[in-house]
Amino acid sequence: MRKIEIVEKPCDEAIYEIDKFAFRFGNNDAGYMIKYQVDLDIKGGQPIDVRLLLQDMDSKLEFLLPAPEEVTKLINEVDEKNDPSDECLFHDLRTKYIEFIKYATDTPTNINEEIILLGFSLHDEKIYLVMKTFSFNVLADFWEKLISYCTDKSIKLNVPDDIRWIKLQQYLLNTNETKGNGFSRDFLARTLVEDNFSRFLQIFRQIDTEGYFGKSFYDRVMYRIKKINEKKEIRVPINQVNKFFAPYWKYQISTAEKNKTVLCLHDEMPSDETVEEYVYTFKPSLMKYYLQSWFEDFTVEIIKKIKFDDVQLRQLLAGRKFNFFLDGSDENIREIDAVIELEKDGIVKLIAIECKKTLSIKEIQTTNKKCRERVIDSGNNVFDAFIHIGCFNKDVEFDKKIEGTRREYKQSLIEGTGKNMDVPYYAFVISTIADYETKLKYIINDIFINW
């Protein structure tokens, strides 16, 4: 898919020209145009009324058409002549009219910051606007003026996406995401069952410590007691848990180095080694998924299923990479386990969530350092807060409690460098799914109240 860029005319490859501006297909596969839409709760009136409203908002705006023009004319002249797999200039506005606005910024650095394509449609009780720019700075500046104007005039705005979410897309890198197989997805689903989770958590703790567990432990967590009558009970295997684990012979292999051995787990009885015991651990196809991806996927599913009371989950991104410096440097890439956009009473918060199976002081310090250097100090931070979540706690001292409970969490600041603002961070570990949901809901509410 070719993307459209803006250059100064004359331009031989231009698909459309107006004033000094020419639009053409660029060679870079990165996005050029940024699109943002909003509804204004005012009567539509006539097309010229939209121009008058914008001139009242900012007298420096220069309109490049004699009058607003119908978009269908430009679609026929431009978009329908191009390959439909390429980016379109007008068709995706999905409005009736268009204005080309020469935008006067205080310090324009290039032609990208000098124009706005504004599509609009008029309805009985509202005006629908779609803004297309080639610079987020221009979009943000124009948006701030529109917000200020509508506030002064008591005009209500309805915004599908917070502008910071649009900004976030500019830093998002295109990566090939690998999805888990059916067995790992089944495993994830079983861990999300509250009755199973406490058993899984015991198993995970043992595997994270030793890599395996013995027969007595297996018998304790893989069966439940079923009462037949007042005198008789039987043990019933929990198939939703035990099907993900397999038995292995545990033994030591001697090495060439003196007094050195290597632990080996094998599904076949060794013939020439001393067997220590029969142990259990993940089936090989699951071990990698558990170590690398399970807790992140688990967190995403928890977020999806939480009922946030008066908070609405608007957007969620999972396991994505960003470059907030937009410099193409691998050193500035930051992978974030989950990003959520939440709304409460018209206020929107963007929160970054980091998942670590075992939470430690070192993990928090290392992650906060990366957040400071690769997000906050870019000057392009969009996040209201960062949250660290763990299954287990190594050495973190939680300094706060949820009022009226014994549930603990940690809260402090990631300090920005220079003029970059400080950003709060929270940290907690989970004991049950209900505990997870309670802590996350409480912290999100705290972010809305205090940040």
C-alpha positions in Angstrom: 0.0 0.0 0.0 1.5 3.3 -1.1 1.1 6.3 1.2 0.3 9.9 0.2 2.8 12.6 1.1 2.8 16.4 0.5 5.4 18.4 -1.3 5.6 21.8 -3.0 4.5 22.0 -6.5 5.3 21.8 -9.4 5.5 18.0 -9.1 5.3 15.6 -12.1 3.9 12.8 -10.0 1.2 14.8 -8.3 -2.3 13.2 -8.0 -3.7 16.6 -6.9 -2.5 20.2 -6.5 -3.8 23.3 -4.8 -2.1 26.6 -4.1 1.6 25.7 -3.5 0.8 22.2 -2.3 1.0 18.9 -4.3 0.0 15.5 -3.1 1.8 12.4 -4.4 2.5 8.8 -3.5 5.7 8.5 -1.5 8.3 5.7 -1.4 8.3 5.4 2.4 5.8 2.8 3.7 5.4 4.8 7.0 2.1 6.7 7.4 2.0 10.3 6.4 -1.6 11.4 6.9 -3.3 11.6 10.3 -7.0 11.6 10.5 -9.2 12.7 13.4 -13.0 13.2 13.7 -15.3 15.0 16.0 -19.1 15.9 16.2 -20.2 19.5 17.2 -23.6 19.6 18.8 -24.9 22.6 16.9 -27.3 22.9 14.0 -25.7 22.3 10.6 -27.0 25.3 8.7 -25.2 26.0 5.4 -21.7 24.9 4.3 -20.5 28.5 4.5 -21.5 28.5 8.2 -18.7 26.0 9.0 -16.1 28.4 7.4 -17.5 31.3 9.4 -17.3 29.3 12.6 -13.6 28.4 11.9 -12.8 32.0 11.0 -14.3 33.1 14.3 -12.2 30.5 16.0 -8.9 31.6 14.3 -8.8 34.6 12.0 -5.4 33.5 10.7 -6.9 30.5 8.8 -6.6 30.9 5.1 -9.2 29.0 3.0 -7.9 27.9 -0.4 -11.2 27.2 -2.1 -13.6 30.0 -3.2 -16.3 28.1 -1.2 -16.6 24.6 0.4 -16.6 21.9 -2.3 -18.4 18.6 -2.4 -16.1 15.7 -1.8 -17.7 13.4 -4.4 -16.3 15.6 -7.2 -12.7 15.2 -5.9 -13.2 11.5 -5.4 -14.2 11.1 -9.0 -11.3 13.2 -10.2 -8.6 11.8 -8.0 -9.2 8.6 -5.9 -11.1 6.6 -8.5 -8.2 6.9 -11.0 -5.7 5.4 -8.5 -5.0 1.9 -7.4 -7.7 1.1 -4.8 -5.1 -0.7 -2.6 -3.2 2.6 -2.2 -4.0 5.3 0.4 -6.9 7.6 -0.7 -6.8 11.4 -0.4 -10.6 12.1 -0.2 -12.6 8.9 -0.1 -12.0 8.0 3.5 -13.2 11.4 4.7 -16.8 10.1 4.3 -18.2 13.6 4.5 -20.2 15.7 2.0 -17.9 18.8 1.9 -14.3 19.7 2.1 -12.1 22.7 2.8 -8.4 23.1 2.2 -7.0 25.3 5.0 -3.5 26.9 4.9 -2.6 26.8 8.6 -0.4 29.5 10.1 1.8 27.9 12.9 4.2 30.0 15.0 7.3 28.2 13.8 6.5 26.1 10.7 9.5 23.8 10.0 8.3 22.2 6.7 5.4 22.0 4.3 3.8 19.2 6.3 2.8 21.8 8.9 1.1 24.2 6.6 -2.1 22.5 5.5 -5.3 20.9 6.9 -7.8 19.0 4.8 -11.1 19.5 6.6 -14.1 17.3 5.6 -17.5 18.0 7.1 -21.2 17.1 6.9 -24.2 19.0 8.1 -27.0 17.3 10.1 -30.1 18.6 11.8 -28.5 18.8 15.2 -24.8 18.5 14.7 -21.8 19.1 12.4 -19.5 16.2 11.7 -15.9 17.2 11.1 -12.9 15.1 9.9 -9.5 16.7 10.0 -6.6 15.3 7.9 -3.1 16.6 8.5 0.5 15.6 7.7 1.8 16.7 11.1 0.6 15.7 14.5 1.7 19.1 15.8 -0.7 20.9 13.5 -3.5 18.5 14.4 -2.9 19.0 18.1 -2.6 22.8 17.8 -5.8 23.1 15.7 -7.6 20.8 18.1 -6.6 22.9 21.1 -8.0 26.0 19.4 -11.3 24.1 18.6 -11.6 22.8 22.1 -11.0 26.3 23.6 -13.5 27.9 21.2 -16.2 25.4 21.8 -15.8 25.7 25.6 -16.1 29.5 25.3 -19.2 29.2 23.2 -20.7 26.3 25.3 -20.7 24.0 22.2 -20.5 20.3 23.2 -18.0 18.1 21.4 -18.4 14.3 20.9 -15.0 12.7 20.3 -14.7 9.0 19.3 -11.0 8.8 20.2 -8.9 10.9 22.5 -6.4 12.8 20.5 -3.6 11.3 22.6 -4.6 7.8 21.3 -4.2 9.2 17.8 -0.8 10.5 18.8 0.1 7.1 20.2 -0.5 5.5 16.8 2.3 7.7 15.4 4.9 5.9 17.6 3.5 2.4 17.0 5.8 0.1 15.1 4.6 -2.5 12.6 5.6 -5.9 13.9 4.7 -9.5 13.0 2.7 -10.7 16.0 2.8 -14.4 16.7 -0.3 -15.9 18.2 -0.2 -18.9 20.5 -1.4 -22.3 19.3 -4.7 -23.9 20.3 -3.1 -25.7 23.2 -1.7 -22.5 24.7 -5.0 -20.7 24.2 -6.8 -23.5 26.0 -4.2 -23.3 28.8 -4.9 -19.5 29.1 -8.6 -20.1 29.2 -8.3 -22.6 32.0 -6.1 -20.3 34.1 -8.9 -17.7 33.9 -11.3 -19.9 35.8 -11.3 -18.7 39.4 -11.4 -22.2 40.9 -8.5 -23.4 38.8 -6.3 -20.3 39.3 -5.4 -20.9 42.9 -4.1 -24.3 41.9 -2.2 -23.0 38.9 -0.6 -20.3 41.1 0.7 -23.0 43.5 2.1 -24.9 40.5 3.7 -21.8 38.9 5.4 -20.9 42.2 7.0 -24.4 42.3 8.0 -24.4 38.7 9.5 -20.9 38.9 11.5 -22.1 41.9 12.6 -25.6 40.8 11.5 -26.1 37.2 9.4 -29.1 38.3 7.4 -30.7 41.2 7.3 -34.1 42.8 4.7 -36.8 43.3 3.4 -35.6 46.7 2.9 -32.0 45.4 1.2 -33.4 42.3 -1.3 -35.4 44.4 -2.1 -32.4 46.4 -2.9 -30.0 43.6 -4.2 -32.3 40.8 -7.1 -33.8 42.7 -10.1 -32.6 44.5 -12.0 -34.5 47.2 -15.5 -35.6 46.3 -17.8 -36.8 49.1 -19.9 -39.8 48.1 -21.7 -40.1 51.5 -21.1 -39.4 55.1 -18.5 -42.1 55.4 -16.9 -42.2 52.0 -14.8 -39.7 50.0 -12.9 -40.2 46.7 -10.2 -38.3 44.9 -11.2 -36.9 41.6 -8.6 -35.8 39.1 -8.9 -32.1 37.9 -8.5 -32.6 34.2 -8.7 -28.9 33.4 -5.4 -28.6 35.3 -3.4 -31.8 35.0 -3.7 -32.2 31.2 -1.0 -29.4 30.8 1.6 -31.3 32.7 3.6 -34.5 32.0 5.8 -36.9 34.1 9.6 -37.0 33.5 12.5 -39.0 34.9 14.8 -36.7 36.8 18.5 -37.6 36.8 22.0 -36.1 36.7 24.5 -36.4 33.8 28.1 -36.1 34.6 30.3 -33.7 32.6 33.9 -33.6 31.6 34.6 -31.1 34.4 35.3 -32.6 37.8 32.4 -32.6 40.2 30.1 -31.0 37.6 26.7 -32.5 36.6 23.7 -31.4 34.5 20.1 -31.8 35.6 18.1 -33.7 33.0 14.4 -34.4 32.7 13.5 -37.0 30.2 10.3 -38.8 29.2 12.1 -42.1 28.7 13.7 -44.2 31.4 17.5 -43.7 31.3 19.5 -46.9 31.0 22.9 -45.8 32.2 22.2 -43.0 34.7 21.0 -42.9 38.3 17.4 -41.9 38.5 16.6 -39.6 41.4 12.8 -39.4 41.2 9.8 -39.2 38.9 8.8 -35.5 38.6 6.3 -33.4 36.7 6.4 -30.1 34.8 4.9 -28.4 31.7 4.7 -30.2 28.5 7.4 -28.9 26.2 5.0 -27.1 23.9 3.7 -25.0 26.8 6.9 -24.2 28.8 8.0 -21.5 26.3 4.5 -19.9 26.2 4.3 -19.9 30.0 7.7 -18.3 30.4 7.4 -15.7 27.7 3.7 -14.8 27.1 1.2 -16.3 29.5 1.0 -13.5 32.1 0.7 -10.8 29.5 -2.1 -12.6 27.8 -3.7 -13.3 31.2 -3.6 -9.6 32.1 -5.2 -8.6 28.8 -8.1 -11.1 29.3 -8.6 -9.9 32.9 -8.8 -6.3 31.7 -11.4 -7.3 29.0 -13.6 -9.0 31.6 -13.5 -6.5 34.4 -16.6 -4.4 35.0 -15.2 -1.0 35.7 -18.4 0.5 37.2 -18.5 4.1 35.9 -15.3 3.7 33.9 -15.4 2.7 30.2 -12.6 0.7 28.5 -12.4 2.4 25.1 -9.2 1.0 23.6 -6.7 -1.8 24.3 -3.3 -2.6 22.7 -1.4 -5.7 23.8 2.3 -6.5 23.4 3.2 -3.7 21.0 6.5 -1.9 20.3 6.8 1.9 20.1 9.5 4.4 19.2 8.5 7.7 20.9 11.5 9.5 19.5 10.5 8.6 15.9 14.2 8.3 15.1 14.4 4.7 13.7 16.9 3.7 16.4 16.6 0.2 18.0 17.9 1.7 21.2 14.7 3.8 21.6 12.3 0.9 21.0 10.0 0.3 24.0 7.8 -2.8 24.1 4.7 -2.3 26.4 2.7 -5.3 27.5 -0.7 -3.5 27.5 -1.9 0.0 26.8 -5.4 0.9 27.8 -7.6 4.0 27.1 -10.2 4.6 29.8 -13.0 7.2 30.1 -14.8 8.4 33.2 -17.2 11.4 33.2 -15.8 12.7 30.0 -12.2 12.4 31.2 -9.8 10.1 29.3 -6.7 8.4 30.7 -4.1 6.4 28.9 -2.2 3.9 31.0 0.7 1.6 30.3 0.8 -1.8 32.0 4.0 -3.8 32.5 3.6 -7.5 33.5 6.4 -9.3 35.4 5.6 -12.8 36.7 8.0 -12.2 39.7 8.0 -8.5 40.8 11.2 -7.3 42.4 12.8 -4.0 43.3 15.3 -4.5 40.5 12.6 -5.2 37.9 10.7 -2.1 38.9 13.8 0.1 38.8 14.9 -1.3 35.4 11.5 -0.9 33.9 11.1 2.6 35.2 14.5 3.5 33.8 13.4 2.3 30.4 10.1 4.2 30.7 11.9 7.4 31.6 14.6 7.1 28.9 12.5 5.7 26.0 9.1 7.3 26.7 9.0 10.3 29.1 12.3 11.9 28.0 11.3 11.7 24.3 9.0 14.7 25.1 6.2 12.7 23.5 4.8 10.8 26.5 1.1 10.2 26.2 0.6 8.1 29.4 -1.0 9.3 32.6 0.4 6.5 34.6 2.4 3.2 34.5 1.3 0.1 36.4 3.6 -2.9 37.3 1.7 -6.2 37.9 3.2 -9.4 39.2 2.1 -12.9 40.2 4.8 -13.2 42.8 6.7 -10.8 45.0 10.4 -11.1 45.6 11.4 -8.1 47.7 9.1 -5.2 47.0 7.8 -3.3 50.0 4.2 -2.2 49.3 3.7 1.1 51.1 0.0 1.7 50.7 -3.3 -0.2 51.4 -6.7 -0.2 49.9 -8.8 1.5 52.5 -10.8 -1.0 54.7 -8.8 -4.0 53.4 -5.4 -5.7 53.8 -4.7 -5.4 50.1 -1.4 -3.7 49.5 0.2 -1.8 46.6 3.0 0.6 45.9 2.8 4.1 44.4 5.6 6.6 43.5 6.9 8.7 40.6 9.0 8.2 37.6 10.9 11.5 37.4 11.3 13.1 34.0 14.5 14.7 33.0 14.8 18.4 32.4 11.4 19.9 31.5 9.7 16.5 31.1 7.0 16.0 33.6 7.0 13.3 36.3 4.6 10.4 35.8 3.1 8.2 38.6 3.7 4.5 38.7 1.9 1.8 40.7 2.8 -1.8 41.5 1.0 -4.8 43.0 1.0 -8.6 43.0 -2.0 -10.8 42.8 -3.3 -13.7 44.9 -6.6 -14.5 43.2 -8.5 -13.3 40.1 -10.8 -11.4 42.4 -7.8 -9.8 44.1 -6.4 -8.9 40.7 -9.6 -7.2 39.7 -10.1 -5.3 43.0 -6.6 -3.9 43.0 -6.6 -2.9 39.3 -10.0 -1.2 39.6 -8.9 0.7 42.8 -5.7 1.9 41.2 -7.4 3.0 38.0 -9.9 5.0 40.1 -7.0 6.5 42.1 -5.4 7.6 38.8 -8.6 9.4 37.7 -8.9 11.1 41.1 -5.3 12.2 41.7 -3.6 12.4 38.2 
